Amino acid sequence: MKNVLPYINEHKDRFLNELIELLKIPSISADSAYKENVLETAKKIKSSLENAGCDHVEICHTEGYPIVYGEKTIDADLPTVLVYGHYDVQPPDPMELWDSPPFEPKIKKTELHPDGAIFARGSCDDKGQMFMHVKAMEFMTATDQLPCNVKFMIEGEEEIGSKSLSDFVKENQEKLKNDVILISDTGMIANDVPSITTGLRGLSYVEVEITGPNRDLHSGLYGGAVANPINILAKMIASLHDENNHITIPGFYDNVEELSNEERAEMAKAPFSIEEYKKSLDIDAVYGEDGFSTNERNSIRPTLDVNGIWGGYTGEGAKTVIASKAYAKISMRLVPHQDWTEITELFSKHFKSIAPKGVTVKVTPHHGGQGYVTPIDNKGYRAASKAYEQTFGKTPIPQRSGGSIPIVALFEEELKSKTILMGFGLDSDAIHSPNEHFGIWNYLKGIETIPWFYKYFTEMSQ
């Protein structure tokens, strides 16, 4: 394969400008007020795939947001790579914590990104990383170097649980038939320490509602005499962890995969500075389940976290009131062998059981998915490793991620193919947070590396 760098250098400004235009569109799938923006983004992805050299591109309508499908078949006897990504983004709240507007992309230099980084919602998760594949495809077709067949499946509901994708995959198995699935929606250890994600945690996401009296009450007249839903909710949530930060839901750990000491020792070889970690977050201590390191807590151990909590009066000034209701959103990150539907049921049963008399509890499941582990001895992983070696000059480290891509387990179940997770973001890129960003170096490095995966995978498949 010809060196990718001359093509990247020639088209660098255009690659950046096209991504910036994509990032300007607030494709927030969780908020129906942005429906037209999400649909506009799908059309833009379709146009980008056509310009990149796909022979057939279509917008596939679903009960929710559409899936953009594209393909280029050069020889039926050659392997097929299926690229998955998503064009929807997280809500940008809280807005006041952004240094620049989330949908007005700005390029700024940082300590970790001396070449500059694009600050915008979706820059790393996942528009920037998804768009690397589109531009890599453009390079391969423009220089007549595409070594195999390729298919794209870019969805608009990943941030709300891929609600429509499951049915789409089940109904289009022949259309989506492939030899390997390639995703860039994860990260790597550092710009000088490449890594390949080999595991993802599962997810169970629920909302809870505590109801007390039939209306908001005067806290002087009724305080101390009736159950306060906010007080009750706070106590119930606090009881979900014990003094060792172990989750107290009965049965929660029954199927948790316990890694051997040897496996944990291999994980510990990854470069990591606890002092730099604390400094980057401006905290003076780490926190979590006893008996495990920070990197183990956020990858191989399950978690339970409150993602939002509200109720009563939160406006300016004071209002002495006992609220009728209190709410919280709770997510549980799960490890392999924990079934998310079973965990959701265990949570619901336990949470209702610990409520005192005087309140009622409602638990509403939102979405979830299974965890995933890919072996490192298959040709997809080996092809990815060689691709990183080609462009980084060193062998990537296999690493488990703490994040979730719920649809990945379904891909293997329905399409019978392995998924390779080639992420180019950094943990410090603030995905899902204010000031999300993606390094320009990382963006271009992804475009440089991805074509080599195609080359090596094709060679290993013949």
RATA-V585733 format. One record per backbone hydrogen bond with DSSP energy under -0.5 kcal/mol. NH is the residue of the N-H (numbers start at 1). CO is the residue of the C=O. Records with the same first field share a line. If there is no record, write none. Layout:
NH->CO, CO
//
This chain:
7->4
8->4
9->5
10->6
11->7
12->8
15->11
16->12
17->13
18->14
19->15
20->16
21->17
22->18
23->19
24->20
25->22
26->24
27->25
28->26
29->27, 89
31->28
32->30
34->31
35->32
38->34
39->35
40->36
41->37
42->38
43->39
44->40
45->41
46->42
47->43
48->44
49->45
50->46
51->47
52->48
53->49, 50
54->49
55->71
56->71
58->69
60->58, 67
61->59
67->60
68->154
69->58, 67
70->152
71->56
72->150
74->72
78->75
81->149
82->80, 180
83->81, 151
84->82, 182
85->153
87->155
88->155
89->27
97->94
98->95
104->101
106->119
108->106, 117
110->113
116->113
117->108
118->438
119->106, 117
120->118, 436
121->102
123->120
126->124
127->122
128->122
130->126
131->127
132->128
133->129, 130
134->130
135->131
136->132
137->133
138->134
139->135
140->136
141->137
142->138
143->139
144->141
145->140
146->140
147->145
149->79
150->72
151->81
152->70
153->83
154->68
155->85, 153
160->157
161->158
162->157
166->162
168->164
169->165
170->166
171->167
172->168, 169
176->172
177->174
179->80
180->80
181->418
182->82
183->420
184->84
188->425
189->193
190->193
193->190
196->397
197->421
198->399
199->399
200->372
201->403
202->334
203->369
204->332
205->367
206->330
207->364
208->328
209->362
210->326
211->209, 360
212->324
217->322
219->320
222->218
223->219
225->222
226->222
229->227, 323
232->228
233->229
234->230
235->231
236->232
237->233
238->234
239->235
240->237
241->238
242->246
245->242
248->240
252->249
254->251
256->253
257->336
259->257
264->260
265->261
266->262
267->263
268->264
269->266
270->267
274->272
277->273
278->274
279->275
280->276
281->277
282->278, 279
283->278
290->244
292->289
297->293
298->294
299->296
300->296
301->296
303->333
305->331
307->305, 329
308->329
310->327
312->325
321->319
322->217
323->321
326->210
327->310
328->208
329->308
330->206
331->305
332->204
333->303
334->202
338->335
339->337
340->338
343->339
344->340
345->341
346->342
347->343
348->344
349->345
350->346
351->347
352->348
353->349
354->350
355->352
359->356
360->211
362->209
364->207, 362
365->363
366->205
367->205
369->203
370->406
372->200
374->198
382->378
383->379
384->380
385->381
386->382
387->383
388->384
389->385
390->386
391->387
392->388
393->388, 389
397->194
399->196
401->199
408->405
410->406
411->407
412->408
413->409
414->410
415->411
416->411, 412
420->181
421->197
422->183, 420
423->421
424->186
425->186
429->426
430->427
433->430
436->433
437->429
438->118
440->116
441->116
443->439
444->440
445->441
446->442
447->443
448->444
449->445
450->446
451->447
452->449
453->449, 450
454->450
455->451
456->452
457->453
458->454
459->455
460->456
461->457
462->458, 459
//
